[in-house]
């Protein structure tokens, strides 16, 4: 099995806060349909990669709720 180095808690928190801030700017119409979700995922992965100096390679969207 692949082993990954332990995640740096500070980097995780920076990424988490960045994603939360970004998601506050996203409007529901921007993520309608499969292509909208794919664009959102690409945006989140790009932001996470930038904040982690390239260490983060992917983002998993477990739940997405709009109010």
CHARMM-style PDB file with segment names, atoms N, HN, CA, C and O in Angstrom:
ATOM      1  N   UNK     1       0.819  -1.200   0.000  1.00  0.00      PROA
ATOM      2  CA  UNK     1       0.000   0.000   0.000  1.00  0.00      PROA
ATOM      3  C   UNK     1       0.861   1.262   0.000  1.00  0.00      PROA
ATOM      4  O   UNK     1       1.967   1.282   0.541  1.00  0.00      PROA
ATOM      5  N   UNK     2       0.335   2.296  -0.610  1.00  0.00      PROA
ATOM      6  HN  UNK     2      -0.564   2.281  -1.049  1.00  0.00      PROA
ATOM      7  CA  UNK     2       1.035   3.578  -0.624  1.00  0.00      PROA
ATOM      8  C   UNK     2       0.994   4.213   0.753  1.00  0.00      PROA
ATOM      9  O   UNK     2      -0.026   4.170   1.441  1.00  0.00      PROA
ATOM     10  N   UNK     3       2.080   4.785   1.135  1.00  0.00      PROA
ATOM     11  HN  UNK     3       2.909   4.820   0.576  1.00  0.00      PROA
ATOM     12  CA  UNK     3       2.124   5.495   2.410  1.00  0.00      PROA
ATOM     13  C   UNK     3       2.387   6.967   2.123  1.00  0.00      PROA
ATOM     14  O   UNK     3       3.247   7.324   1.318  1.00  0.00      PROA
ATOM     15  N   UNK     4       1.634   7.789   2.791  1.00  0.00      PROA
ATOM     16  HN  UNK     4       0.935   7.499   3.444  1.00  0.00      PROA
ATOM     17  CA  UNK     4       1.784   9.237   2.629  1.00  0.00      PROA
ATOM     18  C   UNK     4       2.393   9.811   3.894  1.00  0.00      PROA
ATOM     19  O   UNK     4       2.128   9.324   4.993  1.00  0.00      PROA
ATOM     20  N   UNK     5       3.215  10.853   3.740  1.00  0.00      PROA
ATOM     21  HN  UNK     5       3.430  11.249   2.847  1.00  0.00      PROA
ATOM     22  CA  UNK     5       3.766  11.487   4.950  1.00  0.00      PROA
ATOM     23  C   UNK     5       2.647  12.103   5.771  1.00  0.00      PROA
ATOM     24  O   UNK     5       1.612  12.477   5.220  1.00  0.00      PROA
ATOM     25  N   UNK     6       2.837  12.216   7.082  1.00  0.00      PROA
ATOM     26  HN  UNK     6       3.677  11.912   7.530  1.00  0.00      PROA
ATOM     27  CA  UNK     6       1.787  12.826   7.907  1.00  0.00      PROA
ATOM     28  C   UNK     6       1.498  14.248   7.445  1.00  0.00      PROA
ATOM     29  O   UNK     6       2.411  14.999   7.099  1.00  0.00      PROA
ATOM     30  N   UNK     7       0.241  14.602   7.444  1.00  0.00      PROA
ATOM     31  HN  UNK     7      -0.500  13.992   7.725  1.00  0.00      PROA
ATOM     32  CA  UNK     7      -0.170  15.932   6.990  1.00  0.00      PROA
ATOM     33  C   UNK     7       0.218  16.982   8.020  1.00  0.00      PROA
ATOM     34  O   UNK     7       0.109  16.757   9.226  1.00  0.00      PROA
ATOM     35  N   UNK     8       0.663  18.111   7.539  1.00  0.00      PROA
ATOM     36  HN  UNK     8       0.751  18.294   6.560  1.00  0.00      PROA
ATOM     37  CA  UNK     8       1.000  19.238   8.396  1.00  0.00      PROA
ATOM     38  C   UNK     8      -0.306  19.925   8.794  1.00  0.00      PROA
ATOM     39  O   UNK     8      -1.027  20.438   7.938  1.00  0.00      PROA
ATOM     40  N   UNK     9      -0.605  19.934  10.081  1.00  0.00      PROA
ATOM     41  HN  UNK     9      -0.020  19.517  10.776  1.00  0.00      PROA
ATOM     42  CA  UNK     9      -1.869  20.493  10.575  1.00  0.00      PROA
ATOM     43  C   UNK     9      -2.013  21.959  10.180  1.00  0.00      PROA
ATOM     44  O   UNK     9      -3.121  22.403   9.879  1.00  0.00      PROA
ATOM     45  N   UNK    10      -0.932  22.712  10.175  1.00  0.00      PROA
ATOM     46  HN  UNK    10      -0.032  22.351  10.420  1.00  0.00      PROA
ATOM     47  CA  UNK    10      -1.014  24.128   9.802  1.00  0.00      PROA
ATOM     48  C   UNK    10      -1.428  24.296   8.346  1.00  0.00      PROA
ATOM     49  O   UNK    10      -2.243  25.162   8.031  1.00  0.00      PROA
ATOM     50  N   UNK    11      -0.879  23.483   7.463  1.00  0.00      PROA
ATOM     51  HN  UNK    11      -0.216  22.778   7.719  1.00  0.00      PROA
ATOM     52  CA  UNK    11      -1.238  23.560   6.054  1.00  0.00      PROA
ATOM     53  C   UNK    11      -2.704  23.175   5.861  1.00  0.00      PROA
ATOM     54  O   UNK    11      -3.421  23.803   5.082  1.00  0.00      PROA
ATOM     55  N   UNK    12      -3.135  22.154   6.565  1.00  0.00      PROA
ATOM     56  HN  UNK    12      -2.553  21.644   7.197  1.00  0.00      PROA
ATOM     57  CA  UNK    12      -4.537  21.737   6.468  1.00  0.00      PROA
ATOM     58  C   UNK    12      -5.459  22.872   6.882  1.00  0.00      PROA
ATOM     59  O   UNK    12      -6.469  23.120   6.224  1.00  0.00      PROA
ATOM     60  N   UNK    13      -5.128  23.556   7.953  1.00  0.00      PROA
ATOM     61  HN  UNK    13      -4.307  23.354   8.488  1.00  0.00      PROA
ATOM     62  CA  UNK    13      -5.962  24.665   8.423  1.00  0.00      PROA
ATOM     63  C   UNK    13      -5.964  25.819   7.424  1.00  0.00      PROA
ATOM     64  O   UNK    13      -7.008  26.427   7.186  1.00  0.00      PROA
ATOM     65  N   UNK    14      -4.812  26.123   6.842  1.00  0.00      PROA
ATOM     66  HN  UNK    14      -3.964  25.629   7.035  1.00  0.00      PROA
ATOM     67  CA  UNK    14      -4.737  27.189   5.831  1.00  0.00      PROA
ATOM     68  C   UNK    14      -5.614  26.845   4.632  1.00  0.00      PROA
ATOM     69  O   UNK    14      -6.360  27.692   4.141  1.00  0.00      PROA
ATOM     70  N   UNK    15      -5.525  25.605   4.163  1.00  0.00      PROA
ATOM     71  HN  UNK    15      -4.918  24.917   4.561  1.00  0.00      PROA
ATOM     72  CA  UNK    15      -6.333  25.168   3.025  1.00  0.00      PROA
ATOM     73  C   UNK    15      -7.818  25.205   3.389  1.00  0.00      PROA
ATOM     74  O   UNK    15      -8.643  25.675   2.605  1.00  0.00      PROA
ATOM     75  N   UNK    16      -8.149  24.713   4.564  1.00  0.00      PROA
ATOM     76  HN  UNK    16      -7.480  24.331   5.201  1.00  0.00      PROA
ATOM     77  CA  UNK    16      -9.537  24.700   5.018  1.00  0.00      PROA
ATOM     78  C   UNK    16     -10.121  26.114   5.033  1.00  0.00      PROA
ATOM     79  O   UNK    16     -11.214  26.339   4.515  1.00  0.00      PROA
ATOM     80  N   UNK    17      -9.406  27.051   5.615  1.00  0.00      PROA
ATOM     81  HN  UNK    17      -8.517  26.868   6.036  1.00  0.00      PROA
ATOM     82  CA  UNK    17      -9.895  28.423   5.693  1.00  0.00      PROA
ATOM     83  C   UNK    17     -10.012  29.051   4.304  1.00  0.00      PROA
ATOM     84  O   UNK    17     -10.956  29.795   4.036  1.00  0.00      PROA
ATOM     85  N   UNK    18      -9.066  28.757   3.432  1.00  0.00      PROA
ATOM     86  HN  UNK    18      -8.300  28.152   3.650  1.00  0.00      PROA
ATOM     87  CA  UNK    18      -9.109  29.288   2.069  1.00  0.00      PROA
ATOM     88  C   UNK    18     -10.333  28.754   1.326  1.00  0.00      PROA
ATOM     89  O   UNK    18     -11.036  29.506   0.651  1.00  0.00      PROA
ATOM     90  N   UNK    19     -10.580  27.453   1.456  1.00  0.00      PROA
ATOM     91  HN  UNK    19     -10.009  26.842   2.004  1.00  0.00      PROA
ATOM     92  CA  UNK    19     -11.738  26.856   0.787  1.00  0.00      PROA
ATOM     93  C   UNK    19     -13.039  27.433   1.337  1.00  0.00      PROA
ATOM     94  O   UNK    19     -13.954  27.732   0.569  1.00  0.00      PROA
ATOM     95  N   UNK    20     -13.133  27.592   2.651  1.00  0.00      PROA
ATOM     96  HN  UNK    20     -12.390  27.349   3.275  1.00  0.00      PROA
ATOM     97  CA  UNK    20     -14.339  28.184   3.234  1.00  0.00      PROA
ATOM     98  C   UNK    20     -14.571  29.595   2.701  1.00  0.00      PROA
ATOM     99  O   UNK    20     -15.691  29.953   2.336  1.00  0.00      PROA
ATOM    100  N   UNK    21     -13.524  30.379   2.661  1.00  0.00      PROA
ATOM    101  HN  UNK    21     -12.614  30.088   2.957  1.00  0.00      PROA
ATOM    102  CA  UNK    21     -13.648  31.737   2.133  1.00  0.00      PROA
ATOM    103  C   UNK    21     -14.065  31.749   0.675  1.00  0.00      PROA
ATOM    104  O   UNK    21     -14.910  32.549   0.273  1.00  0.00      PROA
ATOM    105  N   UNK    22     -13.484  30.874  -0.112  1.00  0.00      PROA
ATOM    106  HN  UNK    22     -12.798  30.224   0.214  1.00  0.00      PROA
ATOM    107  CA  UNK    22     -13.830  30.775  -1.524  1.00  0.00      PROA
ATOM    108  C   UNK    22     -15.278  30.344  -1.704  1.00  0.00      PROA
ATOM    109  O   UNK    22     -15.993  30.905  -2.534  1.00  0.00      PROA
ATOM    110  N   UNK    23     -15.714  29.357  -0.937  1.00  0.00      PROA
ATOM    111  HN  UNK    23     -15.133  28.901  -0.263  1.00  0.00      PROA
ATOM    112  CA  UNK    23     -17.077  28.844  -1.068  1.00  0.00      PROA
ATOM    113  C   UNK    23     -18.124  29.888  -0.719  1.00  0.00      PROA
ATOM    114  O   UNK    23     -19.255  29.817  -1.199  1.00  0.00      PROA
ATOM    115  N   UNK    24     -17.759  30.851   0.110  1.00  0.00      PROA
ATOM    116  HN  UNK    24     -16.840  30.909   0.500  1.00  0.00      PROA
ATOM    117  CA  UNK    24     -18.705  31.930   0.438  1.00  0.00      PROA
ATOM    118  C   UNK    24     -18.975  32.823  -0.771  1.00  0.00      PROA
ATOM    119  O   UNK    24     -19.968  33.550  -0.799  1.00  0.00      PROA
ATOM    120  N   UNK    25     -18.093  32.770  -1.769  1.00  0.00      PROA
ATOM    121  HN  UNK    25     -17.287  32.180  -1.747  1.00  0.00      PROA
ATOM    122  CA  UNK    25     -18.261  33.612  -2.957  1.00  0.00      PROA
ATOM    123  C   UNK    25     -18.964  32.883  -4.098  1.00  0.00      PROA
ATOM    124  O   UNK    25     -19.369  33.509  -5.078  1.00  0.00      PROA
ATOM    125  N   UNK    26     -19.111  31.565  -3.977  1.00  0.00      PROA
ATOM    126  HN  UNK    26     -18.782  31.056  -3.181  1.00  0.00      PROA
ATOM    127  CA  UNK    26     -19.698  30.759  -5.051  1.00  0.00      PROA
ATOM    128  C   UNK    26     -21.225  30.857  -4.991  1.00  0.00      PROA
ATOM    129  O   UNK    26     -21.831  30.719  -3.929  1.00  0.00      PROA
ATOM    130  N   UNK    27     -21.821  31.095  -6.142  1.00  0.00      PROA
ATOM    131  HN  UNK    27     -21.329  31.207  -7.005  1.00  0.00      PROA
ATOM    132  CA  UNK    27     -23.284  31.147  -6.248  1.00  0.00      PROA
ATOM    133  C   UNK    27     -23.784  29.815  -6.801  1.00  0.00      PROA
ATOM    134  O   UNK    27     -23.083  29.133  -7.547  1.00  0.00      PROA
ATOM    135  N   UNK    28     -24.991  29.467  -6.424  1.00  0.00      PROA
ATOM    136  HN  UNK    28     -25.560  30.021  -5.817  1.00  0.00      PROA
ATOM    137  CA  UNK    28     -25.536  28.167  -6.797  1.00  0.00      PROA
ATOM    138  C   UNK    28     -25.560  27.957  -8.315  1.00  0.00      PROA
ATOM    139  O   UNK    28     -25.281  26.856  -8.788  1.00  0.00      PROA
ATOM    140  N   UNK    29     -25.882  28.979  -9.065  1.00  0.00      PROA
ATOM    141  HN  UNK    29     -26.109  29.874  -8.681  1.00  0.00      PROA
ATOM    142  CA  UNK    29     -25.951  28.814 -10.520  1.00  0.00      PROA
ATOM    143  C   UNK    29     -24.595  28.483 -11.144  1.00  0.00      PROA
ATOM    144  O   UNK    29     -24.533  27.948 -12.251  1.00  0.00      PROA
ATOM    145  N   UNK    30     -23.505  28.802 -10.430  1.00  0.00      PROA
ATOM    146  HN  UNK    30     -23.556  29.237  -9.531  1.00  0.00      PROA
ATOM    147  CA  UNK    30     -22.167  28.530 -10.950  1.00  0.00      PROA
ATOM    148  C   UNK    30     -21.818  27.049 -10.914  1.00  0.00      PROA
ATOM    149  O   UNK    30     -20.937  26.607 -11.651  1.00  0.00      PROA
ATOM    150  N   UNK    31     -22.488  26.283 -10.078  1.00  0.00      PROA
ATOM    151  HN  UNK    31     -23.204  26.642  -9.480  1.00  0.00      PROA
ATOM    152  CA  UNK    31     -22.124  24.870  -9.952  1.00  0.00      PROA
ATOM    153  C   UNK    31     -23.260  23.938 -10.354  1.00  0.00      PROA
ATOM    154  O   UNK    31     -23.289  22.776  -9.948  1.00  0.00      PROA
ATOM    155  N   UNK    32     -24.190  24.444 -11.149  1.00  0.00      PROA
ATOM    156  HN  UNK    32     -24.167  25.388 -11.479  1.00  0.00      PROA
ATOM    157  CA  UNK    32     -25.283  23.592 -11.614  1.00  0.00      PROA
ATOM    158  C   UNK    32     -24.760  22.610 -12.648  1.00  0.00      PROA
ATOM    159  O   UNK    32     -23.954  22.962 -13.509  1.00  0.00      PROA
ATOM    160  N   UNK    33     -25.226  21.387 -12.552  1.00  0.00      PROA
ATOM    161  HN  UNK    33     -25.881  21.101 -11.853  1.00  0.00      PROA
ATOM    162  CA  UNK    33     -24.857  20.361 -13.508  1.00  0.00      PROA
ATOM    163  C   UNK    33     -23.486  19.763 -13.245  1.00  0.00      PROA
ATOM    164  O   UNK    33     -22.725  20.231 -12.398  1.00  0.00      PROA
ATOM    165  N   UNK    34     -23.205  18.723 -13.994  1.00  0.00      PROA
ATOM    166  HN  UNK    34     -23.823  18.343 -14.681  1.00  0.00      PROA
ATOM    167  CA  UNK    34     -21.940  18.001 -13.818  1.00  0.00      PROA
ATOM    168  C   UNK    34     -20.733  18.885 -14.139  1.00  0.00      PROA
ATOM    169  O   UNK    34     -19.722  18.831 -13.439  1.00  0.00      PROA
ATOM    170  N   UNK    35     -20.834  19.692 -15.187  1.00  0.00      PROA
ATOM    171  HN  UNK    35     -21.655  19.736 -15.756  1.00  0.00      PROA
ATOM    172  CA  UNK    35     -19.690  20.535 -15.549  1.00  0.00      PROA
ATOM    173  C   UNK    35     -19.430  21.598 -14.486  1.00  0.00      PROA
ATOM    174  O   UNK    35     -18.279  21.962 -14.243  1.00  0.00      PROA
ATOM    175  N   UNK    36     -20.483  22.095 -13.856  1.00  0.00      PROA
ATOM    176  HN  UNK    36     -21.417  21.799 -14.053  1.00  0.00      PROA
ATOM    177  CA  UNK    36     -20.306  23.072 -12.784  1.00  0.00      PROA
ATOM    178  C   UNK    36     -19.567  22.480 -11.594  1.00  0.00      PROA
ATOM    179  O   UNK    36     -18.696  23.128 -11.013  1.00  0.00      PROA
ATOM    180  N   UNK    37     -19.915  21.246 -11.230  1.00  0.00      PROA
ATOM    181  HN  UNK    37     -20.623  20.719 -11.702  1.00  0.00      PROA
ATOM    182  CA  UNK    37     -19.230  20.568 -10.125  1.00  0.00      PROA
ATOM    183  C   UNK    37     -17.778  20.294 -10.492  1.00  0.00      PROA
ATOM    184  O   UNK    37     -16.886  20.456  -9.660  1.00  0.00      PROA
ATOM    185  N   UNK    38     -17.536  19.881 -11.733  1.00  0.00      PROA
ATOM    186  HN  UNK    38     -18.261  19.750 -12.409  1.00  0.00      PROA
ATOM    187  CA  UNK    38     -16.158  19.624 -12.169  1.00  0.00      PROA
ATOM    188  C   UNK    38     -15.316  20.897 -12.131  1.00  0.00      PROA
ATOM    189  O   UNK    38     -14.151  20.863 -11.733  1.00  0.00      PROA
ATOM    190  N   UNK    39     -15.903  22.015 -12.544  1.00  0.00      PROA
ATOM    191  HN  UNK    39     -16.849  22.043 -12.868  1.00  0.00      PROA
ATOM    192  CA  UNK    39     -15.178  23.295 -12.485  1.00  0.00      PROA
ATOM    193  C   UNK    39     -14.895  23.684 -11.028  1.00  0.00      PROA
ATOM    194  O   UNK    39     -13.804  24.154 -10.707  1.00  0.00      PROA
ATOM    195  N   UNK    40     -15.877  23.487 -10.159  1.00  0.00      PROA
ATOM    196  HN  UNK    40     -16.763  23.106 -10.419  1.00  0.00      PROA
ATOM    197  CA  UNK    40     -15.679  23.785  -8.741  1.00  0.00      PROA
ATOM    198  C   UNK    40     -14.543  22.935  -8.181  1.00  0.00      PROA
ATOM    199  O   UNK    40     -13.664  23.452  -7.491  1.00  0.00      PROA
ATOM    200  N   UNK    41     -14.556  21.640  -8.472  1.00  0.00      PROA
ATOM    201  HN  UNK    41     -15.271  21.220  -9.033  1.00  0.00      PROA
ATOM    202  CA  UNK    41     -13.522  20.736  -7.983  1.00  0.00      PROA
ATOM    203  C   UNK    41     -12.152  21.167  -8.490  1.00  0.00      PROA
ATOM    204  O   UNK    41     -11.181  21.159  -7.733  1.00  0.00      PROA
ATOM    205  N   UNK    42     -12.063  21.540  -9.748  1.00  0.00      PROA
ATOM    206  HN  UNK    42     -12.852  21.547 -10.363  1.00  0.00      PROA
ATOM    207  CA  UNK    42     -10.796  22.007 -10.322  1.00  0.00      PROA
ATOM    208  C   UNK    42     -10.323  23.280  -9.620  1.00  0.00      PROA
ATOM    209  O   UNK    42      -9.137  23.419  -9.322  1.00  0.00      PROA
ATOM    210  N   UNK    43     -11.239  24.203  -9.357  1.00  0.00      PROA
ATOM    211  HN  UNK    43     -12.202  24.091  -9.599  1.00  0.00      PROA
ATOM    212  CA  UNK    43     -10.886  25.439  -8.645  1.00  0.00      PROA
ATOM    213  C   UNK    43     -10.367  25.131  -7.241  1.00  0.00      PROA
ATOM    214  O   UNK    43      -9.365  25.698  -6.806  1.00  0.00      PROA
ATOM    215  N   UNK    44     -11.061  24.223  -6.531  1.00  0.00      PROA
ATOM    216  HN  UNK    44     -11.875  23.762  -6.885  1.00  0.00      PROA
ATOM    217  CA  UNK    44     -10.640  23.877  -5.172  1.00  0.00      PROA
ATOM    218  C   UNK    44      -9.280  23.186  -5.170  1.00  0.00      PROA
ATOM    219  O   UNK    44      -8.446  23.452  -4.304  1.00  0.00      PROA
ATOM    220  N   UNK    45      -9.059  22.301  -6.137  1.00  0.00      PROA
ATOM    221  HN  UNK    45      -9.737  22.085  -6.840  1.00  0.00      PROA
ATOM    222  CA  UNK    45      -7.774  21.608  -6.216  1.00  0.00      PROA
ATOM    223  C   UNK    45      -6.639  22.575  -6.535  1.00  0.00      PROA
ATOM    224  O   UNK    45      -5.537  22.446  -6.001  1.00  0.00      PROA
ATOM    225  N   UNK    46      -6.911  23.539  -7.404  1.00  0.00      PROA
ATOM    226  HN  UNK    46      -7.806  23.643  -7.837  1.00  0.00      PROA
ATOM    227  CA  UNK    46      -5.897  24.540  -7.731  1.00  0.00      PROA
ATOM    228  C   UNK    46      -5.550  25.375  -6.501  1.00  0.00      PROA
ATOM    229  O   UNK    46      -4.374  25.619  -6.229  1.00  0.00      PROA
ATOM    230  N   UNK    47      -6.549  25.805  -5.771  1.00  0.00      PROA
ATOM    231  HN  UNK    47      -7.504  25.607  -5.992  1.00  0.00      PROA
ATOM    232  CA  UNK    47      -6.322  26.608  -4.568  1.00  0.00      PROA
ATOM    233  C   UNK    47      -5.544  25.812  -3.526  1.00  0.00      PROA
ATOM    234  O   UNK    47      -4.613  26.330  -2.911  1.00  0.00      PROA
ATOM    235  N   UNK    48      -5.932  24.537  -3.326  1.00  0.00      PROA
ATOM    236  HN  UNK    48      -6.689  24.115  -3.826  1.00  0.00      PROA
ATOM    237  CA  UNK    48      -5.245  23.695  -2.345  1.00  0.00      PROA
ATOM    238  C   UNK    48      -3.798  23.459  -2.753  1.00  0.00      PROA
ATOM    239  O   UNK    48      -2.910  23.462  -1.901  1.00  0.00      PROA
ATOM    240  N   UNK    49      -3.550  23.256  -4.032  1.00  0.00      PROA
ATOM    241  HN  UNK    49      -4.271  23.253  -4.724  1.00  0.00      PROA
ATOM    242  CA  UNK    49      -2.181  23.048  -4.509  1.00  0.00      PROA
ATOM    243  C   UNK    49      -1.330  24.293  -4.281  1.00  0.00      PROA
ATOM    244  O   UNK    49      -0.172  24.195  -3.873  1.00  0.00      PROA
ATOM    245  N   UNK    50      -1.901  25.451  -4.543  1.00  0.00      PROA
ATOM    246  HN  UNK    50      -2.842  25.531  -4.874  1.00  0.00      PROA
ATOM    247  CA  UNK    50      -1.167  26.703  -4.339  1.00  0.00      PROA
ATOM    248  C   UNK    50      -0.840  26.896  -2.862  1.00  0.00      PROA
ATOM    249  O   UNK    50       0.296  27.219  -2.513  1.00  0.00      PROA
ATOM    250  N   UNK    51      -1.827  26.701  -1.998  1.00  0.00      PROA
ATOM    251  HN  UNK    51      -2.749  26.439  -2.281  1.00  0.00      PROA
ATOM    252  CA  UNK    51      -1.620  26.901  -0.556  1.00  0.00      PROA
ATOM    253  C   UNK    51      -0.649  25.889   0.053  1.00  0.00      PROA
ATOM    254  O   UNK    51      -0.026  26.166   1.079  1.00  0.00      PROA
ATOM    255  N   UNK    52      -0.518  24.722  -0.572  1.00  0.00      PROA
ATOM    256  HN  UNK    52      -1.023  24.497  -1.405  1.00  0.00      PROA
ATOM    257  CA  UNK    52       0.359  23.679  -0.024  1.00  0.00      PROA
ATOM    258  C   UNK    52       1.681  23.578  -0.776  1.00  0.00      PROA
ATOM    259  O   UNK    52       2.424  22.613  -0.595  1.00  0.00      PROA
ATOM    260  N   UNK    53       1.978  24.553  -1.607  1.00  0.00      PROA
ATOM    261  HN  UNK    53       1.375  25.337  -1.754  1.00  0.00      PROA
ATOM    262  CA  UNK    53       3.191  24.514  -2.436  1.00  0.00      PROA
ATOM    263  C   UNK    53       3.266  23.247  -3.276  1.00  0.00      PROA
ATOM    264  O   UNK    53       4.340  22.671  -3.450  1.00  0.00      PROA
ATOM    265  N   UNK    54       2.124  22.817  -3.793  1.00  0.00      PROA
ATOM    266  HN  UNK    54       1.252  23.285  -3.652  1.00  0.00      PROA
ATOM    267  CA  UNK    54       2.075  21.681  -4.695  1.00  0.00      PROA
ATOM    268  C   UNK    54       1.956  20.318  -4.053  1.00  0.00      PROA
ATOM    269  O   UNK    54       1.916  19.309  -4.758  1.00  0.00      PROA
ATOM    270  N   UNK    55       1.896  20.261  -2.728  1.00  0.00      PROA
ATOM    271  HN  UNK    55       1.928  21.080  -2.156  1.00  0.00      PROA
ATOM    272  CA  UNK    55       1.817  18.963  -2.053  1.00  0.00      PROA
ATOM    273  C   UNK    55       0.443  18.320  -2.171  1.00  0.00      PROA
ATOM    274  O   UNK    55       0.337  17.095  -2.223  1.00  0.00      PROA
ATOM    275  N   UNK    56      -0.608  19.127  -2.215  1.00  0.00      PROA
ATOM    276  HN  UNK    56      -0.523  20.123  -2.174  1.00  0.00      PROA
ATOM    277  CA  UNK    56      -1.960  18.580  -2.354  1.00  0.00      PROA
ATOM    278  C   UNK    56      -2.216  18.336  -3.837  1.00  0.00      PROA
ATOM    279  O   UNK    56      -2.058  19.234  -4.665  1.00  0.00      PROA
ATOM    280  N   UNK    57      -2.611  17.118  -4.154  1.00  0.00      PROA
ATOM    281  HN  UNK    57      -2.739  16.389  -3.482  1.00  0.00      PROA
ATOM    282  CA  UNK    57      -2.843  16.734  -5.551  1.00  0.00      PROA
ATOM    283  C   UNK    57      -4.318  16.587  -5.887  1.00  0.00      PROA
ATOM    284  O   UNK    57      -4.679  16.547  -7.064  1.00  0.00      PROA
ATOM    285  N   UNK    58      -5.172  16.506  -4.883  1.00  0.00      PROA
ATOM    286  HN  UNK    58      -4.878  16.539  -3.928  1.00  0.00      PROA
ATOM    287  CA  UNK    58      -6.586  16.328  -5.154  1.00  0.00      PROA
ATOM    288  C   UNK    58      -7.435  16.744  -3.969  1.00  0.00      PROA
ATOM    289  O   UNK    58      -6.960  16.824  -2.837  1.00  0.00      PROA
ATOM    290  N   UNK    59      -8.689  17.006  -4.251  1.00  0.00      PROA
ATOM    291  HN  UNK    59      -9.075  16.941  -5.171  1.00  0.00      PROA
ATOM    292  CA  UNK    59      -9.655  17.381  -3.222  1.00  0.00      PROA
ATOM    293  C   UNK    59     -10.855  16.461  -3.367  1.00  0.00      PROA
ATOM    294  O   UNK    59     -11.330  16.218  -4.476  1.00  0.00      PROA
ATOM    295  N   UNK    60     -11.336  15.957  -2.259  1.00  0.00      PROA
ATOM    296  HN  UNK    60     -10.951  16.155  -1.358  1.00  0.00      PROA
ATOM    297  CA  UNK    60     -12.499  15.088  -2.251  1.00  0.00      PROA
ATOM    298  C   UNK    60     -13.678  15.875  -1.696  1.00  0.00      PROA
ATOM    299  O   UNK    60     -13.637  16.343  -0.558  1.00  0.00      PROA
ATOM    300  N   UNK    61     -14.727  16.022  -2.498  1.00  0.00      PROA
ATOM    301  HN  UNK    61     -14.760  15.642  -3.423  1.00  0.00      PROA
ATOM    302  CA  UNK    61     -15.935  16.713  -2.049  1.00  0.00      PROA
ATOM    303  C   UNK    61     -16.871  15.654  -1.501  1.00  0.00      PROA
ATOM    304  O   UNK    61     -17.445  14.868  -2.255  1.00  0.00      PROA
ATOM    305  N   UNK    62     -17.019  15.637  -0.196  1.00  0.00      PROA
ATOM    306  HN  UNK    62     -16.553  16.275   0.416  1.00  0.00      PROA
ATOM    307  CA  UNK    62     -17.861  14.637   0.452  1.00  0.00      PROA
ATOM    308  C   UNK    62     -19.319  15.081   0.483  1.00  0.00      PROA
ATOM    309  O   UNK    62     -20.217  14.297   0.175  1.00  0.00      PROA
ATOM    310  N   UNK    63     -19.552  16.334   0.852  1.00  0.00      PROA
ATOM    311  HN  UNK    63     -18.822  16.970   1.102  1.00  0.00      PROA
ATOM    312  CA  UNK    63     -20.907  16.857   0.957  1.00  0.00      PROA
ATOM    313  C   UNK    63     -20.895  18.306   0.499  1.00  0.00      PROA
ATOM    314  O   UNK    63     -19.945  19.045   0.756  1.00  0.00      PROA
ATOM    315  N   UNK    64     -21.952  18.697  -0.177  1.00  0.00      PROA
ATOM    316  HN  UNK    64     -22.723  18.097  -0.386  1.00  0.00      PROA
ATOM    317  CA  UNK    64     -22.071  20.079  -0.623  1.00  0.00      PROA
ATOM    318  C   UNK    64     -23.510  20.517  -0.367  1.00  0.00      PROA
ATOM    319  O   UNK    64     -24.448  19.952  -0.929  1.00  0.00      PROA
ATOM    320  N   UNK    65     -23.675  21.519   0.477  1.00  0.00      PROA
ATOM    321  HN  UNK    65     -22.913  21.978   0.934  1.00  0.00      PROA
ATOM    322  CA  UNK    65     -24.999  21.973   0.867  1.00  0.00      PROA
ATOM    323  C   UNK    65     -25.074  23.482   0.674  1.00  0.00      PROA
ATOM    324  O   UNK    65     -24.218  24.220   1.162  1.00  0.00      PROA
ATOM    325  N   UNK    66     -26.097  23.935  -0.038  1.00  0.00      PROA
ATOM    326  HN  UNK    66     -26.792  23.336  -0.434  1.00  0.00      PROA
ATOM    327  CA  UNK    66     -26.324  25.364  -0.211  1.00  0.00      PROA
ATOM    328  C   UNK    66     -27.595  25.749   0.514  1.00  0.00      PROA
ATOM    329  O   UNK    66     -28.589  25.023   0.475  1.00  0.00      PROA
ATOM    330  N   UNK    67     -27.562  26.891   1.173  1.00  0.00      PROA
ATOM    331  HN  UNK    67     -26.755  27.481   1.205  1.00  0.00      PROA
ATOM    332  CA  UNK    67     -28.754  27.423   1.838  1.00  0.00      PROA
ATOM    333  C   UNK    67     -29.127  28.740   1.213  1.00  0.00      PROA
ATOM    334  OT1 UNK    67     -30.106  29.364   1.624  1.00  0.00      PROA
TER     335      UNK     67
END
